[in-house]
Each structure stands twice: as C-alpha cells, then as structure tokens.
Amino acid sequence: MSSPARALDPLPSPRGFGIYVHWPFCVSKCPYCDFNSHVRARIDEDGWRAALLRELDFFAQQVPDRTVTSIFFGGGTPSLMAPATAQAVIDHVAQQFRLAAEAEITLEANPNSAERARFADFRAAGVNRVSIGVQALDDAALKLLGRAHDQGEARAAIAAAAVFPRYSFDLIYARPDQSVAAWRAELGEALRMAGDHLSVYQLTIEPGTAFHALHARGDLKVPDEEIGAALYDTTQEMLEAAGLPAYEISNHARPGGESRHNLVYWRYEDYVGVGPGAHGRLTLGGVKTATRQEKVPETWLARVAANGHATAECTPVPQDDLASEALLMGLRLTEGIDAARFARETGRTLDEVLDRARLRRLIDGGFIEPTGTGLRVTRSGRKVLNAVLRALLA
C-alpha cells in the first residue's frame, strides 16, 4: 500500500505550476485511443532525450522563476522510455526552473512484465507516483480493448507499484455486454488492490479510432443509456463507500491522494507542455496563452533540432474563451470553482461572466449549488455534466 499523502493546501492555495512531458510511442495502438500515440520499430532515445531537454530550455526562458509543483510523463507509453531519460528530464527541470521539494512526479505505465521490471529504476530516477493503464481485470475485456497484458500481469504490476510512494491505476467500464453485477465484482476486486487514487472512465467511442468504425457499422455495441447510468451509479456508490470519493468526474481519491498535476489543469493554472502534440497554458506578459507543439514525432524532432523548440501554436486565449475554459475545467471538480482563483486566472469575476437567469435556473433545478467560495455542480448535475455546461455557457 502507498504511504499517506500530504493533504492538499486549503483554498486559496499557492498557484500550481506543472510540466507535462509527452512520450508518443506505444507498442501497439489501442482501438479506443484517440491520443497522439505512434508505433515505431526503432527509436533514437539519445536524440529524443536531447530534444526534450532543448524544448525545456526554451520554455524556461519564456517563464523564468516559476516553481514546478508537478511533472507528468504521459503518452503514448512513457514507461517505454529508459529510466535514464526520465531522470535527465527531472534533473533538467530542477536546473532550469525551481522544483518544489514535495513536487509530484508521475509516470504513466503499462502492466506488462518488461515495463514492470523498470519500476525500481524509475523510482531511483526520481518518479514518486505511477499511474498504471490496467483498464480491466478481465481477460476477454482486455483482448477486446486491444491491451497487450492479461489480468495476471495487471495484478503483478499493481503489487510492484508499491515501490513508489503513491500509485494509481485506470479502469474502463460500460464495455460491450458488461452487466452491473459483473462490474460490481470487478470493481470490488480493484478496490482490494487500490492505493490512494483510482481513475475510472466510461468507454466513449471517439472519432478516428478503430472502435468508431466498428460502432458505425453496428459491429460494436456498448451498453444503453439506462445500463450506463446504473454502471455510473454503482461506481460512485462503491468508491465512495471505500473512502475514494470522486474529486473529478472520472477520478477518485482518498483525502490528500488527488493528482496534484491534474488539479493544475482543472483549476486552470499554468503548465508547460513539451514533446509531440503537447498542449500548455502559460501566463506570458500577464496574458494567458495557449501553446501546442508539433504533433508528428519526426517533424517535432526536426523542428527542435532546427529551432530549439517545435511550437506550432502560441496564441493569447481570447477573453471570452478564458472564462469558458476555466468554467469547463473547474466544474468537473467536486470542489467546484473557487471565485478568487477564477478571478486570478481569468481576470474576470464569476458575476461578470455568468448569466444570472441561466445560473438561477440551474440552481433551482438542483444541478448547480453555491459554495462558501464559489460554485460547484451537484451530484445530480455531475450525472448530466455536459448538458449542464451547455445550458450554463449557451
């Protein structure tokens, strides 16, 4: 089991600042995945390591004197990189920025044995939290999802994750032919192995994926709306009873076990994104700015070699979009939106950006409620969050 996590700072908290590092390579492409991930027969890891460090240098010049509170290695499958690459990135962040003494440093990993064998080396490199892509504890479901591991490897990876101070793993529900009873049993098994955090996602059919084509042809059927709602309710009930309530729509944690890096996103704070396709939000010259790196791995690598970075977009976020983005992100959180933080990040108050009549209808309907410091979506509202957001932002 993981060691107790330090409790989150009470609001209003100091501003978080994260660094996201995208490793775009996978062993294979999962049929449900729409992330920027690629399969390559050979990777020049020395070249990739050098390029990531160069892009970090570029952003360190753009946002000097920031204290990094979290680093997140995502992908793709970053556990495929050499632990020496992760260590080089962590050390470089500490050199080019200020790295907080208790910074959260997360690595996404797959459960197969080759990657599991590297856990101790990643821990020695400075990673202090691992997030494992388990996705299911059922071999037939894992095969359907295109995963390269079986449930035995998943259990072994979760056990091996004890080398890290903190660990989490992902599960996907609302899979084809999944019943509430089967999900209840599977989730109960997961809870017996859980640390301080679980991510539990409802399967969505994303455009451009293999599942999208199968679904369009009628060859892939997911549970209907009624069963989907029952699966969601079962998830909330069981995780809350186990002491891991939802702190975000799909993320559950014991108090203090929340992902600090993801809270930076949802609280609309600043973060650097390096690597192919990585996004960032940075306050430059007092203006919140959206950054996006070149998406194609080989093109990204060439542009970093030529220019020291591969930024494809660096544009100020329009004032109206600032408010919309902050609302869309913040209302995903169970804590909701803190009015003082909202004003700090957007330059506008909640009263200035929200239509009072529209907000009143949502409050009267039991979908949104005021808090002592701002607003949050209610339990009922979270079940229909997309509809609530559309109504609020129409």
NORDA-V474809 format. One record per residue. N is the residue number from 1. SS is DSSP state (@ for helix, = for strand, . for the rest). PSI is psi as a letter, one per 30 degrees, with the letter a starting at -180 (* if undefined). Layout:
BEGIN
N_SS_PSI + N_SS_PSI
END
This chain:
BEGIN
1_._l + 2_._l + 3_._l + 4_._k + 5_._l + 6_._k + 7_._k + 8_._k + 9_._k + 10_._l + 11_._k + 12_._k + 13_._l + 14_._l + 15_._k + 16_._l + 17_=_j + 18_=_l + 19_=_k + 20_=_k + 21_=_j + 22_=_k + 23_=_j + 24_._g + 25_=_k + 26_._l + 27_._e + 28_._l + 29_._k + 30_._k + 31_._f + 32_._f + 33_._k + 34_._g + 35_._l + 36_._i + 37_._k + 38_=_k + 39_._k + 40_._k + 41_._e + 42_._k + 43_._k + 44_._i + 45_@_e + 46_@_e + 47_@_e + 48_@_e + 49_@_e + 50_@_e + 51_@_e + 52_@_e + 53_@_e + 54_@_e + 55_@_e + 56_@_e + 57_@_e + 58_@_e + 59_@_f + 60_@_e + 61_@_e + 62_@_e + 63_._i + 64_._l + 65_._g + 66_._k + 67_=_j + 68_=_k + 69_=_f + 70_=_k + 71_=_k + 72_=_j + 73_=_j + 74_=_a + 75_=_a + 76_._a + 77_._i + 78_@_f + 79_@_f + 80_@_f + 81_._l + 82_._k + 83_@_f + 84_@_e + 85_@_e + 86_@_e + 87_@_e + 88_@_e + 89_@_e + 90_@_e + 91_@_e + 92_@_e + 93_@_e + 94_@_e + 95_@_e + 96_@_f + 97_._a + 98_=_k + 99_=_j + 100_=_k + 101_=_e + 102_=_h + 103_=_k + 104_=_k + 105_=_j + 106_=_k + 107_=_k + 108_=_k + 109_=_l + 110_._l + 111_._f + 112_._l + 113_@_e + 114_@_e + 115_@_e + 116_@_e + 117_._f + 118_._f + 119_@_e + 120_@_e + 121_@_e + 122_@_e + 123_@_e + 124_@_f + 125_@_f + 126_._f + 127_._k + 128_._g + 129_=_k + 130_=_k + 131_=_j + 132_=_k + 133_=_i + 134_=_e + 135_=_e + 136_._l + 137_._h + 138_._k + 139_@_e + 140_@_e + 141_@_e + 142_@_e + 143_@_e + 144_@_e + 145_._f + 146_._g + 147_._k + 148_._g + 149_._l + 150_._l + 151_@_f + 152_@_e + 153_@_e + 154_@_e + 155_@_e + 156_@_e + 157_@_e + 158_@_e + 159_@_e + 160_@_f + 161_@_f + 162_@_f + 163_@_f + 164_._k + 165_._e + 166_=_k + 167_=_l + 168_=_l + 169_=_l + 170_=_k + 171_=_k + 172_=_k + 173_=_a + 174_._h + 175_._l + 176_._k + 177_._g + 178_._k + 179_._l + 180_@_e + 181_@_e + 182_@_e + 183_@_e + 184_@_e + 185_@_e + 186_@_e + 187_@_e + 188_@_e + 189_@_e + 190_@_e + 191_@_f + 192_@_f + 193_@_f + 194_._k + 195_._b + 196_._g + 197_=_k + 198_=_k + 199_=_k + 200_=_j + 201_=_k + 202_=_k + 203_._k + 204_._k + 205_._j + 206_._k + 207_._k + 208_._f + 209_._l + 210_@_e + 211_@_e + 212_@_e + 213_@_e + 214_@_e + 215_@_e + 216_@_e + 217_._f + 218_._g + 219_._f + 220_._j + 221_._k + 222_._l + 223_._k + 224_._l + 225_@_e + 226_@_e + 227_@_e + 228_@_e + 229_@_e + 230_@_e + 231_@_e + 232_@_e + 233_@_e + 234_@_e + 235_@_e + 236_@_e + 237_@_e + 238_@_e + 239_@_e + 240_@_e + 241_@_f + 242_._g + 243_._g + 244_._i + 245_._l + 246_=_k + 247_=_f + 248_=_l + 249_._e + 250_._g + 251_=_k + 252_=_k + 253_=_l + 254_._l + 255_._k + 256_._f + 257_._g + 258_._k + 259_._j + 260_@_e + 261_@_e + 262_@_f + 263_@_e + 264_@_e + 265_@_e + 266_@_f + 267_._g + 268_._h + 269_._l + 270_=_k + 271_=_k + 272_=_k + 273_=_j + 274_=_l + 275_._l + 276_._k + 277_._g + 278_._k + 279_=_l + 280_=_l + 281_=_j + 282_=_k + 283_=_j + 284_=_j + 285_._h + 286_._g + 287_=_k + 288_=_k + 289_=_k + 290_=_k + 291_=_k + 292_=_k + 293_=_l + 294_._k + 295_._e + 296_._k + 297_@_e + 298_@_e + 299_@_e + 300_@_e + 301_@_e + 302_@_e + 303_@_e + 304_@_e + 305_@_e + 306_@_e + 307_@_f + 308_._f + 309_._l + 310_._h + 311_=_j + 312_=_f + 313_=_k + 314_=_i + 315_=_k + 316_=_k + 317_._k + 318_._k + 319_@_e + 320_@_e + 321_@_e + 322_@_e + 323_@_e + 324_@_e + 325_@_e + 326_@_e + 327_@_e + 328_@_e + 329_@_e + 330_@_e + 331_._f + 332_._f + 333_=_k + 334_._e + 335_._f + 336_._a + 337_=_k + 338_=_k + 339_@_e + 340_@_e + 341_@_e + 342_@_e + 343_@_e + 344_@_e + 345_@_f + 346_@_f + 347_._g + 348_._l + 349_._l + 350_@_e + 351_@_e + 352_@_f + 353_@_f + 354_._k + 355_._j + 356_@_e + 357_@_e + 358_@_e + 359_@_e + 360_@_e + 361_@_e + 362_@_e + 363_@_e + 364_@_e + 365_._f + 366_._g + 367_._f + 368_=_k + 369_=_k + 370_=_k + 371_._a + 372_._f + 373_._f + 374_=_b + 375_=_l + 376_=_l + 377_=_k + 378_._l + 379_@_e + 380_@_e + 381_@_e + 382_@_f + 383_@_f + 384_._h + 385_@_e + 386_@_e + 387_@_e + 388_@_e + 389_@_e + 390_@_e + 391_@_e + 392_@_e + 393_@_g + 394_._*
END
